[in-house]
Amino acid sequence: MKLQLTQCTQQDLVRLREFIAIKNPQAAKRYSQRLKKHISKLLDHPAMGHPVEELPGVRELVAGDYVVRYIVLNDELTVLRIWHGKEAWP
């Protein structure tokens, strides 16, 4: 399975890492690595996340403190957005 990140997802990753790095650059690196590890697990287990009722075809994975929304089409998993659980849905 191929992994695709939308431009919004790439911006989300930068934004989240920069926010943590303000107080603790090492923690930002750790959180980033953990989040990427959770996302890579989706490649082997794309049904790990639960369906999002109001968005047909979209699934959601809670990865620690973060929420990852994604879709799977054919042999491609596309991560749509990522945000911290305390943030409002972007």
C-alpha positions as CSV (number, residue, x, y, z in Angstrom):
1,M,0.0,0.0,0.0
2,K,1.2,3.5,-0.9
3,L,1.1,6.4,1.6
4,Q,0.0,9.8,0.5
5,L,0.0,13.0,2.6
6,T,-2.1,16.0,1.5
7,Q,-0.6,19.4,1.5
8,C,-2.8,20.2,4.6
9,T,-1.5,17.1,6.4
10,Q,2.1,18.2,5.7
11,Q,1.3,21.7,7.1
12,D,-0.4,20.0,10.1
13,L,2.8,18.0,10.9
14,V,4.9,21.2,10.7
15,R,2.5,23.2,12.8
16,L,2.2,20.5,15.5
17,R,6.0,20.0,15.7
18,E,6.7,23.7,15.8
19,F,4.2,24.2,18.6
20,I,5.8,21.6,20.8
21,A,9.4,22.7,19.8
22,I,8.8,26.1,21.3
23,K,9.1,24.6,24.8
24,N,10.8,21.3,24.1
25,P,12.6,20.5,20.8
26,Q,13.4,17.0,21.9
27,A,9.8,16.3,22.8
28,A,8.7,17.6,19.4
29,K,11.0,15.1,17.7
30,R,9.7,12.2,19.8
31,Y,6.1,13.1,19.2
32,S,6.7,13.5,15.5
33,Q,8.4,10.0,15.3
34,R,5.6,8.4,17.3
35,L,2.9,9.9,15.1
36,K,4.7,8.7,11.9
37,K,5.0,5.2,13.5
38,H,1.2,5.2,14.1
39,I,0.6,6.3,10.5
40,S,2.9,3.7,9.1
41,K,1.0,1.0,10.9
42,L,-2.1,2.0,8.9
43,L,-0.3,0.8,5.8
44,D,-0.5,-2.8,7.1
45,H,-3.8,-2.4,8.9
46,P,-5.9,0.3,7.1
47,A,-9.1,-0.6,9.0
48,M,-7.5,0.2,12.3
49,G,-9.2,3.5,12.5
50,H,-13.0,3.8,12.9
51,P,-15.3,5.2,10.3
52,V,-16.3,8.8,10.6
53,E,-20.2,8.8,10.4
54,E,-20.6,12.2,8.9
55,L,-17.9,11.7,6.3
56,P,-18.5,8.5,4.2
57,G,-15.3,6.7,3.3
58,V,-13.2,8.7,5.9
59,R,-11.7,6.8,8.8
60,E,-10.2,8.2,12.0
61,L,-7.3,6.9,14.1
62,V,-6.6,8.2,17.6
63,A,-2.8,8.1,17.9
64,G,-1.9,9.1,21.4
65,D,-2.9,12.7,21.8
66,Y,-3.5,13.2,18.1
67,V,-6.3,12.5,15.6
68,V,-5.5,11.3,12.1
69,R,-8.2,11.3,9.4
70,Y,-7.6,9.3,6.3
71,I,-9.2,7.5,3.3
72,V,-8.2,4.3,1.6
73,L,-8.8,4.0,-2.2
74,N,-7.5,1.0,-4.1
75,D,-4.0,0.5,-2.9
76,E,-3.4,4.1,-1.6
77,L,-3.9,5.4,1.9
78,T,-4.2,9.2,2.0
79,V,-3.9,11.1,5.3
80,L,-6.3,14.1,5.1
81,R,-5.6,15.9,8.3
82,I,-3.9,15.6,11.7
83,W,-4.6,17.6,14.8
84,H,-4.2,17.4,18.6
85,G,-7.2,16.0,20.4
86,K,-7.6,19.2,22.4
87,E,-7.9,21.3,19.2
88,A,-11.1,21.8,17.3
89,W,-11.5,19.9,14.1
90,P,-9.6,22.1,11.6
